[in-house]
């Protein structure tokens, strides 16, 4: 089993973990049917359309 020869410093450890805390901003696109903002490649929650087809019936 591999065992480290030297202890990893706090700075080295924390700088390696720093990328985990970065957040990616959510990109929104306008629905081609109702022009409401929605996530790309998802069904629109306002009108139920995906592309040019209605896939979910919205009340």
C-alpha positions as semicolon CSV with decimal commas, in nm:
position;residue;x (nm);y (nm);z (nm)
1;X;0,000;0,000;0,000
2;X;0,134;0,345;-0,091
3;X;0,216;0,568;0,205
4;X;0,320;0,933;0,162
5;X;0,675;1,010;0,279
6;X;0,596;1,367;0,382
7;X;0,289;1,534;0,523
8;X;0,090;1,747;0,277
9;X;0,080;2,109;0,391
10;X;-0,245;2,294;0,448
11;X;-0,169;2,531;0,160
12;X;-0,108;2,247;-0,085
13;X;-0,415;2,058;0,030
14;X;-0,644;2,363;0,022
15;X;-0,520;2,487;-0,315
16;X;-0,598;2,145;-0,461
17;X;-0,951;2,162;-0,320
18;X;-1,008;2,522;-0,433
19;X;-1,152;2,419;-0,772
20;X;-1,436;2,231;-0,605
21;X;-1,588;2,551;-0,470
22;X;-1,614;2,730;-0,803
23;X;-1,971;2,764;-0,921
24;X;-2,079;2,763;-1,283
25;X;-2,345;3,019;-1,371
26;X;-2,660;2,875;-1,521
27;X;-2,708;2,972;-1,884
28;X;-3,069;3,044;-1,976
29;X;-3,216;3,062;-2,325
30;X;-3,552;3,195;-2,439
31;X;-3,820;2,945;-2,534
32;X;-3,897;2,971;-2,907
33;X;-4,272;2,938;-2,840
34;X;-4,349;3,158;-2,538
35;X;-4,015;3,345;-2,503
36;X;-3,984;3,259;-2,133
37;X;-3,634;3,188;-1,999
38;X;-3,559;2,815;-1,970
39;X;-3,264;2,578;-1,937
40;X;-3,119;2,464;-2,268
41;X;-3,216;2,109;-2,377
42;X;-3,505;2,103;-2,127
43;X;-3,882;2,119;-2,167
44;X;-4,021;2,468;-2,110
45;X;-4,212;2,481;-1,781
46;X;-4,436;2,764;-1,902
47;X;-4,570;2,614;-2,225
48;X;-4,456;2,248;-2,225
49;X;-4,274;2,266;-2,557
50;X;-3,938;2,111;-2,641
51;X;-3,815;2,269;-2,963
52;X;-4,120;2,290;-3,188
53;X;-4,315;1,999;-3,034
54;X;-4,548;2,000;-2,735
55;X;-4,436;1,716;-2,509
56;X;-4,600;1,811;-2,177
57;X;-4,951;1,938;-2,132
58;X;-4,948;2,251;-1,913
59;X;-5,258;2,356;-1,720
